């Protein structure tokens, strides 16, 4: 689990969120968590290894791992006071292109965790560890910018 020390201002955030209507508070919170997830996804993309050797037929092109990264809100686990986002890698059953032209990196587990014949080259876990504080800061910055604007809009109505 993430060890995030000294996250301050949660009481103030809670009070500010109470001033907003529920649907606006939910949208603000979703945007903030999305900003934090973006920081983690970008770091994972920067750390994702790219194959530089000769590519044989049937193998995905170099850079597939980077292009397969995504972030997504998990609606089932989200509410007005809790937003859950997932940063991951599309992992289909093959390296075929999807209808949207996206290529799945089905082999990501071999890269991240290694195999009996290949050492691990983790990039997801180190990306999270390296940028978790920056993600919290991105969330804080987003909230500091957006909450006053939303409160002002509510007061004008």
Protein Blocks (a to p, Z undefined) as FASTA:
>chain_A
ZZdehiehklmmmmmmmmpcfklmmmmmmmmmmmmmmmmmmmmmmmpccdfbdcdehiac
ehklmmmgccdddfklgcfkbccddddddddfbfcdcfkopacdfklmmmmnopfkbccd
dfklmmmmmmmmmmmmmmmmmmmmmmmmmmmmmmmZZ
